[in-house]
Amino acid sequence: MISLNPIMASYVQELHFSHLNIPITISNIVPIVPAGPIPAVSGDSLYLSNLDDMIGARVFTPTVYFYRADYLDSDRKSVVKALSDALACVLVPYYPLSGRLRETKNGKLEVFFGPEQGALLIEAYSEMALAELGDLTVPNPAWAPLIYRFPDEEPYKLLDMPLLIAQVTLFSCGGFSLGLRLCHCMCDGIGAMQFLGAWAATARSGTLVTNPEPSWDREVLQPRNPPMVKYPHIEFMRIDDGSSLTMSLWQGKLVQKCYRISREFQTQLKSLAQTNEMFACTTFDAMAAHIWRSWVKAIDVKPQEYKLRLTFSVNARHKLKNPPLKDGFYGNVVCVACAVSSVYELVNGRLADTTRLVREARISVSEEYLKSTIDYVEVDRPQRLEFGGKLSITQWTRFSMYESADFGWGRPVYAGPIDLTPTPQVSVFLPEGEADPSGRMVVCICLPESATSRFTEYLCCLDYSTDEYVNMKKLL
């Protein structure tokens, strides 16, 4: 049994979500087309960069936003109308989101325009009140009915699908939710926040607002001729999983666990991780290393000599100098960084050593690395997601989800994902929410049910010398 540090354990709070059924009634499904002329006609197409077209981007990103709006029942329709009208307006400068995806030669994707396209808006009602949904600060898989899926929709279906699907669900209390599915091929997290902010600002003002002006400009990220792959790109490499990891994750019952991590815990973790003054780690470096180690220990991966990967996205916008990207560029400009370590090193090594691996992977992302990634995808386009020996961490703590999503009824009480279980080798770092400015984060991760207690214990447990423990008590 692990000996828990009682002080640190008090700064990590396990969160629980309600198991419930949300009955909804869909009353309307409406295509939303641009409200004015766009620079594309039926038969036109747009280029997607290889960063847009990476296998990891070929998904819809589902998110939900909850609003406790104090509007009268007689005004319920005004919410749907305001969102619908603003979306039609903002689809003029963001017109590619009204198109569809299709495959061209070698399986590459492009955006094309045809008749009867557009985004999709679904109007739904529920007899439940927001208060009946439980804790609205914790992602809950039971919220799935609030995000629209087509009947009998195939997993990972992208071709000929609306690239933006929005469901407005009006609750009996007067509050509502906005459930979004946005195609990742069209934008990364920062680009999605830019689009969302324009949509919200347009709804608030009643007239089109775009700041910055959106820029498509994907041709800037074309591969070189000839392609020059200068790195091994182990983040994409297929590895035969000779460990117990796959069996543990894909053959047992999986559960989603969420934890509220205090600012004090993050500060102390970073202090312990940075034992060498020659390098400066970030809070993300330390948290990612700690989650990775706790995950591996809890799942009890074997054999110990097996090499594991930790992957995470790095925003490379500021890395590009030749040429630089325009401020309003909303496409994918992320590189997948990858740290590698053996099971033995993760289980028996120091937090500082794992943190150093994460930091080195993060800072290795350069302009040349980004261009090499583009060329790698051009030469060897991966056709499937590779999960062998891998944990992927997605950091949402720097996204302006709450600030960007004020449509005129105030900022949402929750903004973020709902369910990680379809991709069990993923952990997400979320901001605590608009109501709490203390710098706390919420860590969500998918685990085998048998490993949940051990993971919680390892997450709360840090390795200290006597002097470190005394100093830590003074700090807290």
Backbone torsions as a table, in degrees:
resi	resn	phi	psi	omega
1	MET	NA	141.1	-179.2
2	ILE	-78.3	139.0	174.5
3	SER	-87.0	108.1	-175.4
4	LEU	-78.1	141.1	172.0
5	ASN	-80.1	110.6	-172.1
6	PRO	-64.7	-31.2	-179.5
7	ILE	-69.9	-49.1	-177.5
8	MET	-68.1	-36.0	179.6
9	ALA	-60.3	-31.6	179.9
10	SER	-70.8	-14.6	179.6
11	TYR	-100.2	5.7	172.6
12	VAL	-124.4	116.4	-175.7
13	GLN	-113.5	120.4	175.2
14	GLU	-72.9	132.4	-178.1
15	LEU	-104.2	148.6	-177.6
16	HIS	-126.0	139.8	177.8
17	PHE	-113.9	155.8	-176.9
18	SER	-77.5	139.9	172.3
19	HIS	-92.6	109.4	-173.5
20	LEU	-145.6	167.8	175.9
21	ASN	-116.4	125.6	-178.9
22	ILE	-106.4	100.0	177.1
23	PRO	-76.0	130.5	177.4
24	ILE	-130.1	156.5	174.5
25	THR	-122.0	121.0	177.8
26	ILE	-86.8	122.5	-176.1
27	SER	-104.3	-19.8	-175.5
28	ASN	-159.5	139.1	173.0
29	ILE	-129.0	115.7	-170.8
30	VAL	-128.3	128.4	170.1
31	PRO	-71.6	137.0	178.8
32	ILE	-110.6	114.7	-178.8
33	VAL	-105.1	158.6	178.8
34	PRO	-54.6	139.7	-175.6
35	ALA	-76.6	-7.7	-179.4
36	GLY	-147.7	-175.3	-179.6
37	PRO	-62.2	143.9	175.9
38	ILE	-126.2	157.4	-177.6
39	PRO	-81.4	44.5	177.7
40	ALA	-153.5	143.6	176.4
41	VAL	-125.6	169.0	-179.6
42	SER	-55.9	128.6	-177.6
43	GLY	103.2	-16.4	177.8
44	ASP	-74.7	160.5	176.8
45	SER	-141.7	161.3	178.7
46	LEU	-128.3	143.3	179.7
47	TYR	-76.1	136.0	169.4
48	LEU	-107.2	137.7	178.3
49	SER	-74.2	166.5	177.2
50	ASN	-67.3	-20.9	174.3
51	LEU	-73.2	-34.0	173.8
52	ASP	-69.7	-30.5	-168.3
53	ASP	-101.8	8.5	175.9
54	MET	-62.6	151.2	-175.6
55	ILE	-59.3	-32.9	179.5
56	GLY	-70.5	-18.3	178.4
57	ALA	-91.5	-6.0	-177.3
58	ARG	-83.5	58.2	-178.9
59	VAL	-144.5	164.0	166.1
60	PHE	-95.2	137.3	176.3
61	THR	-97.2	109.3	-179.5
62	PRO	-88.8	132.4	175.7
63	THR	-139.8	158.2	178.0
64	VAL	-134.1	145.6	179.6
65	TYR	-128.2	127.4	-179.9
66	PHE	-107.4	139.2	-179.4
67	TYR	-131.2	128.0	171.6
68	ARG	-94.5	83.8	-174.7
69	ALA	-92.8	137.5	-179.9
70	ASP	-98.5	60.9	176.7
71	TYR	-110.4	156.4	-176.5
72	LEU	-77.3	156.8	178.6
73	ASP	-55.7	-34.2	-177.9
74	SER	-67.7	-16.8	-178.4
75	ASP	-102.1	8.7	-176.1
76	ARG	-57.7	-39.9	-179.0
77	LYS	-64.7	-25.8	-177.1
78	SER	-66.3	-28.9	177.4
79	VAL	-64.0	-51.4	-179.5
80	VAL	-61.8	-42.3	-179.1
81	LYS	-65.0	-42.8	-179.9
82	ALA	-62.5	-43.6	179.6
83	LEU	-67.4	-40.6	-179.0
84	SER	-66.7	-46.3	-179.1
85	ASP	-64.6	-41.8	-179.6
86	ALA	-66.9	-37.4	178.5
87	LEU	-63.8	-42.7	178.2
88	ALA	-60.8	-39.2	178.7
89	CYS	-65.8	-46.0	-173.5
90	VAL	-75.6	-18.4	176.2
91	LEU	-72.7	-8.1	174.3
92	VAL	-71.1	-56.5	176.3
93	PRO	-72.7	-26.8	177.8
94	TYR	-101.0	41.3	-172.9
95	TYR	-58.6	-28.0	178.6
96	PRO	-58.5	-26.1	179.5
97	LEU	-70.6	-9.4	176.5
98	SER	-92.3	-1.8	-179.2
99	GLY	-89.8	-160.1	178.5
100	ARG	-138.6	165.3	176.5
101	LEU	-101.4	144.4	171.1
102	ARG	-144.6	160.5	179.1
103	GLU	-89.7	143.5	173.0
104	THR	-114.6	-153.8	-177.6
105	LYS	-64.2	147.1	179.4
106	ASN	60.7	19.8	176.5
107	GLY	80.3	6.3	179.7
108	LYS	-72.0	146.3	-179.3
109	LEU	-96.6	151.7	170.8
110	GLU	-144.4	161.7	174.6
111	VAL	-90.5	133.9	176.0
112	PHE	-130.4	159.8	-177.0
113	PHE	-119.4	133.6	178.6
114	GLY	-142.5	-179.1	179.0
115	PRO	-71.0	154.7	173.3
116	GLU	56.4	44.9	175.3
117	GLN	-104.3	-150.8	-178.9
118	GLY	113.8	172.5	172.2
119	ALA	-76.5	175.5	-177.7
120	LEU	-127.1	131.8	176.0
121	LEU	-122.3	128.9	-177.5
122	ILE	-113.7	130.3	176.0
123	GLU	-103.8	126.4	-177.5
124	ALA	-137.1	159.7	-179.7
125	TYR	-131.3	151.5	172.8
126	SER	-138.3	140.5	177.0
127	GLU	-77.7	-7.6	178.9
128	MET	-79.0	162.0	172.1
129	ALA	-105.0	156.2	179.3
130	LEU	-55.7	-36.0	-178.4
131	ALA	-61.6	-22.5	-179.9
132	GLU	-82.1	-6.2	-177.9
133	LEU	-87.0	1.0	178.6
134	GLY	83.0	-154.4	-176.6
135	ASP	-70.8	113.6	-177.4
136	LEU	-84.9	10.4	175.2
137	THR	-102.0	-1.9	-175.6
138	VAL	-116.2	121.9	176.8
139	PRO	-54.3	133.1	-173.3
140	ASN	-132.0	118.5	178.4
141	PRO	-57.8	-22.3	-179.9
142	ALA	-69.4	-11.1	178.1
143	TRP	-79.6	2.3	-175.7
144	ALA	-51.5	-37.4	179.6
145	PRO	-62.9	-13.3	-178.5
146	LEU	-84.6	-3.1	178.1
147	ILE	-123.2	119.2	-169.3
148	TYR	-72.8	135.1	169.0
149	ARG	-128.9	143.6	177.7
150	PHE	-68.7	147.5	175.1
151	PRO	-57.1	133.0	178.3
152	ASP	59.3	28.3	178.5
153	GLU	-67.2	133.5	179.6
154	GLU	-74.7	144.7	176.4
155	PRO	-59.9	141.4	176.7
156	TYR	61.9	20.8	177.2
157	LYS	-72.0	128.0	179.2
158	LEU	-125.8	-39.6	-173.5
159	LEU	-62.8	135.2	177.9
160	ASP	61.8	19.5	176.9
161	MET	-96.6	148.4	168.8
162	PRO	-56.8	138.3	-175.7
163	LEU	-84.4	-12.9	173.3
164	LEU	-137.3	122.8	178.6
165	ILE	-123.6	120.5	-176.8
166	ALA	-121.4	129.5	176.5
167	GLN	-117.7	121.1	174.9
168	VAL	-100.0	117.3	179.0
169	THR	-111.8	117.7	-178.9
170	LEU	-93.8	127.2	-178.3
171	PHE	-99.3	162.1	-174.3
172	SER	-65.3	-23.0	-177.4
173	CYS	-80.6	-8.5	-175.7
174	GLY	102.6	-13.3	174.8
175	GLY	-80.0	172.2	178.3
176	PHE	-153.0	165.3	174.8
177	SER	-123.8	151.2	172.9
178	LEU	-119.8	110.3	178.7
179	GLY	-101.3	124.2	-175.5
180	LEU	-117.1	142.4	165.5
181	ARG	-125.5	113.4	-177.1
182	LEU	-118.1	129.2	-177.7
183	CYS	-68.4	123.8	-176.7
184	HIS	-65.6	-23.8	178.2
185	CYS	-62.3	-24.3	-174.9
186	MET	-86.5	-27.8	-178.0
187	CYS	-164.2	152.0	171.6
188	ASP	-87.7	-170.7	-176.4
189	GLY	-60.9	-43.1	179.6
190	ILE	-66.4	-41.4	176.8
191	GLY	-63.5	-38.3	178.3
192	ALA	-63.9	-39.9	178.1
193	MET	-66.1	-35.3	177.5
194	GLN	-63.1	-46.5	178.8
195	PHE	-64.5	-46.8	-178.8
196	LEU	-60.0	-41.7	179.1
197	GLY	-62.8	-38.6	178.2
198	ALA	-67.2	-42.0	178.4
199	TRP	-61.9	-46.0	-178.3
200	ALA	-66.3	-44.2	-179.8
201	ALA	-63.9	-36.2	177.6
202	THR	-66.9	-39.0	177.7
203	ALA	-65.8	-39.2	-178.8
204	ARG	-66.8	-41.2	-172.8
205	SER	-89.9	-20.8	-176.3
206	GLY	79.5	3.7	177.4
207	THR	-141.5	158.4	-173.7
208	LEU	-62.1	128.4	176.2
209	VAL	-130.0	120.3	174.5
210	THR	-134.2	116.1	178.4
211	ASN	-148.9	104.0	8.8
212	PRO	-81.9	169.8	176.3
213	GLU	-67.3	126.7	-176.2
214	PRO	-64.5	141.5	179.4
215	SER	-126.0	125.1	176.1
216	TRP	-78.7	-72.6	164.5
217	ASP	49.5	34.4	-176.9
218	ARG	-69.4	-20.3	-178.4
219	GLU	-63.2	-20.6	177.4
220	VAL	-59.8	-27.0	-176.5
221	LEU	-103.2	30.6	175.7
222	GLN	-69.7	153.2	176.8
223	PRO	-67.8	158.1	177.0
224	ARG	-75.6	159.0	-179.8
225	ASN	-125.5	107.3	-0.7
226	PRO	-77.5	161.9	177.6
227	PRO	-62.2	145.7	178.8
228	MET	-128.2	96.8	179.0
229	VAL	-89.7	108.2	-171.8
230	LYS	-104.6	0.7	-178.9
231	TYR	-132.5	156.3	-178.6
232	PRO	-72.0	-22.5	178.7
233	HIS	51.7	58.4	-180.0
234	ILE	-66.3	-14.6	177.6
235	GLU	-63.6	-25.8	-179.0
236	PHE	-100.3	-9.7	-170.4
237	MET	-66.7	137.7	175.2
238	ARG	-81.1	125.4	-179.3
239	ILE	-122.4	124.6	175.6
240	ASP	-67.7	121.6	-174.6
241	ASP	-78.9	98.3	178.2
242	GLY	-92.4	20.7	-178.7
243	SER	-112.4	-178.2	177.8
244	SER	-85.6	1.1	-171.2
245	LEU	-63.5	-51.2	-176.4
246	THR	-60.5	-43.5	179.8
247	MET	-62.2	-40.1	-178.8
248	SER	-65.0	-38.8	-172.6
249	LEU	-88.5	-34.1	-170.9
250	TRP	-105.3	-9.2	-177.5
251	GLN	-113.7	-3.7	178.2
252	GLY	-113.6	177.6	177.6
253	LYS	-76.1	130.5	-178.0
254	LEU	-109.0	144.1	178.2
255	VAL	-130.9	150.6	176.9
256	GLN	-93.3	127.7	178.8
257	LYS	-119.7	141.6	-179.9
258	CYS	-130.8	143.8	-177.1
259	TYR	-136.9	135.9	173.7
260	ARG	-90.8	121.9	-176.2
261	ILE	-108.4	121.0	-177.1
262	SER	-72.8	160.1	174.8
263	ARG	-61.7	-36.1	-179.9
264	GLU	-62.9	-42.6	179.0
265	PHE	-63.4	-44.8	179.6
266	GLN	-60.6	-41.8	-179.5
267	THR	-64.1	-45.1	-179.2
268	GLN	-67.7	-39.5	178.6
269	LEU	-61.1	-45.4	178.6
270	LYS	-62.0	-39.5	179.1
271	SER	-63.5	-42.3	179.4
272	LEU	-70.2	-32.5	-177.5
273	ALA	-74.2	-26.4	-175.3
274	GLN	-101.2	76.2	-179.2
275	THR	-87.7	-14.5	-178.6
276	ASN	-109.9	118.2	-178.0
277	GLU	-71.9	-7.0	-179.1
278	MET	-74.9	-18.6	177.4
279	PHE	-133.9	148.3	179.6
280	ALA	-109.3	116.4	177.1
281	CYS	-91.3	160.3	176.3
282	THR	-98.8	168.3	174.9
283	THR	-60.2	-38.3	178.1
284	PHE	-61.5	-45.2	180.0
285	ASP	-53.7	-49.1	-176.2
286	ALA	-68.4	-43.5	-179.9
287	MET	-65.4	-43.4	179.5
288	ALA	-61.4	-43.5	178.9
289	ALA	-62.3	-43.2	-178.4
290	HIS	-66.6	-41.8	178.3
291	ILE	-64.6	-44.1	-179.9
292	TRP	-58.5	-49.8	-178.8
293	ARG	-63.6	-43.3	-178.9
294	SER	-64.3	-39.3	179.3
295	TRP	-63.0	-47.3	-178.2
296	VAL	-65.0	-42.5	179.6
297	LYS	-65.3	-42.9	-176.4
298	ALA	-66.1	-38.7	-178.8
299	ILE	-79.6	-15.8	178.1
300	ASP	58.4	57.7	-177.0
301	VAL	-69.6	138.0	177.3
302	LYS	-135.1	151.6	-0.1
303	PRO	-79.9	166.7	-173.8
304	GLN	-70.3	-23.6	-179.8
305	GLU	-83.9	-3.7	-177.0
306	TYR	-67.3	137.5	-179.9
307	LYS	-87.9	130.3	179.0
308	LEU	-114.5	156.2	179.3
309	ARG	-119.5	142.6	168.3
310	LEU	-116.4	121.6	179.1
311	THR	-116.5	148.9	177.0
312	PHE	-158.9	153.4	-177.4
313	SER	-85.7	141.0	177.3
314	VAL	-121.2	126.1	176.2
315	ASN	-68.6	120.0	-175.9
316	ALA	-108.4	14.4	-177.9
317	ARG	-55.8	-49.6	-175.9
318	HIS	-73.3	-9.4	178.9
319	LYS	-78.3	-26.4	-173.4
320	LEU	-79.9	118.6	-179.3
321	LYS	-116.4	-21.6	-171.0
322	ASN	-136.1	87.2	-6.2
323	PRO	-88.0	160.7	174.7
324	PRO	-74.0	156.7	177.9
325	LEU	-84.9	150.9	174.9
326	LYS	-69.8	153.5	-177.8
327	ASP	-56.9	-35.7	-174.9
328	GLY	-88.7	9.9	-180.0
329	PHE	-65.0	125.5	-175.4
330	TYR	-118.9	13.5	177.5
331	GLY	-80.9	-176.2	-179.9
332	ASN	-76.7	121.7	175.4
333	VAL	-133.4	52.5	179.3
334	VAL	-120.6	144.1	171.4
335	CYS	-109.2	148.3	176.8
336	VAL	-92.9	108.6	175.8
337	ALA	-83.0	152.3	-174.7
338	CYS	-142.2	124.3	172.5
339	ALA	-107.0	144.5	-177.1
340	VAL	-126.7	135.3	177.4
341	SER	-155.4	153.0	176.7
342	SER	-78.4	159.1	175.9
343	VAL	-57.8	-43.2	-178.3
344	TYR	-59.1	-46.3	-178.3
345	GLU	-65.0	-36.7	179.8
346	LEU	-70.0	-38.3	-176.6
347	VAL	-78.6	-38.9	-172.3
348	ASN	-107.4	-13.1	-177.7
349	GLY	-80.2	-177.5	-179.4
350	ARG	-90.5	153.0	174.5
351	LEU	-57.2	-39.4	-178.7
352	ALA	-61.1	-36.4	-178.8
353	ASP	-68.7	-42.6	178.2
354	THR	-67.6	-39.0	178.0
355	THR	-61.0	-38.5	178.4
356	ARG	-62.2	-38.8	178.5
357	LEU	-63.8	-42.2	179.2
358	VAL	-64.6	-45.1	-179.4
359	ARG	-61.5	-45.1	-179.3
360	GLU	-62.4	-39.0	177.2
361	ALA	-64.4	-40.1	-178.4
362	ARG	-66.5	-48.2	-175.3
363	ILE	-77.0	-11.0	178.0
364	SER	-74.2	-13.9	179.3
365	VAL	-75.3	112.2	-178.0
366	SER	-126.8	178.6	175.5
367	GLU	-61.2	-40.7	179.7
368	GLU	-67.4	-36.8	178.3
369	TYR	-65.2	-40.9	177.7
370	LEU	-61.1	-45.6	-179.4
371	LYS	-66.8	-35.5	176.4
372	SER	-65.2	-36.4	176.4
373	THR	-62.4	-45.6	178.1
374	ILE	-58.8	-42.9	-179.4
375	ASP	-70.6	-35.9	178.6
376	TYR	-61.2	-45.6	180.0
377	VAL	-64.6	-33.0	178.2
378	GLU	-67.0	-39.6	-176.1
379	VAL	-80.2	-42.0	-173.6
380	ASP	-135.3	77.1	-174.2
381	ARG	-70.5	110.0	-179.4
382	PRO	-61.9	139.2	-176.7
383	GLN	-105.2	-4.6	-178.3
384	ARG	-152.5	154.2	175.3
385	LEU	-73.5	135.5	179.7
386	GLU	-104.5	121.1	-178.1
387	PHE	-107.2	-3.7	-173.4
388	GLY	-54.5	117.4	174.6
389	GLY	59.7	36.4	-168.9
390	LYS	-131.9	141.1	163.7
391	LEU	-120.2	133.9	178.1
392	SER	-113.5	132.4	179.0
393	ILE	-113.5	130.9	177.8
394	THR	-112.7	123.3	-178.4
395	GLN	-100.7	113.4	178.3
396	TRP	-108.2	3.2	-172.9
397	THR	-67.2	-21.5	-179.4
398	ARG	-98.6	1.2	177.0
399	PHE	-80.5	141.8	-177.8
400	SER	-88.0	54.0	-173.7
401	MET	-64.2	-40.4	-177.2
402	TYR	-78.0	-42.2	179.7
403	GLU	-66.3	-37.0	-174.2
404	SER	-77.6	-19.6	-167.3
405	ALA	-105.6	30.7	173.7
406	ASP	-91.9	102.5	-177.8
407	PHE	-90.0	5.0	-177.5
408	GLY	120.8	-6.4	178.3
409	TRP	-114.9	25.7	-179.1
410	GLY	86.3	169.8	179.0
411	ARG	-72.4	151.1	-178.2
412	PRO	-67.0	153.8	174.7
413	VAL	-81.9	-19.8	171.2
414	TYR	-147.6	141.8	174.7
415	ALA	-143.3	121.9	178.8
416	GLY	158.5	-165.3	-177.1
417	PRO	-79.3	176.2	179.1
418	ILE	-123.2	-33.6	-166.9
419	ASP	-147.5	123.8	178.1
420	LEU	-101.1	-11.3	-170.4
421	THR	-61.7	-25.7	175.7
422	PRO	-64.5	-22.6	178.7
423	THR	-127.3	83.1	-168.0
424	PRO	-70.3	-6.8	179.9
425	GLN	-105.4	40.7	-178.0
426	VAL	-130.2	140.7	169.8
427	SER	-125.6	141.8	-177.6
428	VAL	-122.5	132.0	173.2
429	PHE	-100.2	119.4	-176.0
430	LEU	-115.1	150.1	170.1
431	PRO	-68.6	149.6	-178.0
432	GLU	-62.4	-37.4	-179.6
433	GLY	137.6	166.0	-174.7
434	GLU	-68.1	-27.3	-175.5
435	ALA	-75.3	-13.4	-175.3
436	ASP	-126.2	105.5	-178.5
437	PRO	-90.6	15.4	-171.0
438	SER	-80.4	-2.9	178.6
439	GLY	87.6	11.3	176.4
440	ARG	-71.7	155.0	174.4
441	MET	-126.7	159.9	174.7
442	VAL	-112.7	124.5	178.2
443	VAL	-104.4	123.0	178.1
444	CYS	-114.3	140.7	-178.3
445	ILE	-153.0	151.7	179.1
446	CYS	-104.2	132.0	-173.4
447	LEU	-138.8	152.5	167.2
448	PRO	-62.5	141.4	-177.0
449	GLU	-55.0	-34.4	-178.1
450	SER	-70.1	-15.8	-175.7
451	ALA	-104.3	-0.3	-171.6
452	THR	-66.3	-42.9	-179.0
453	SER	-65.0	-42.7	179.7
454	ARG	-64.4	-40.4	-179.8
455	PHE	-62.4	-43.5	179.0
456	THR	-59.0	-41.5	-179.5
457	GLU	-67.2	-45.2	179.3
458	TYR	-66.3	-36.2	179.3
459	LEU	-61.9	-37.9	-178.6
460	CYS	-83.8	-11.3	-171.2
461	CYS	-103.4	124.6	174.2
462	LEU	-119.6	153.1	-178.2
463	ASP	-91.4	121.1	-178.5
464	TYR	-127.2	147.9	162.2
465	SER	-82.3	171.1	180.0
466	THR	-59.9	-44.1	-179.4
467	ASP	-64.0	-40.9	179.8
468	GLU	-63.4	-38.7	-178.8
469	TYR	-65.6	-41.6	178.7
470	VAL	-63.9	-45.5	179.6
471	ASN	-64.8	-36.8	178.9
472	MET	-64.5	-39.0	178.0
473	LYS	-63.5	-37.6	178.2
474	LYS	-66.5	-38.4	-178.9
475	LEU	-65.3	-40.5	-174.6
476	LEU	-91.2	NA	NA
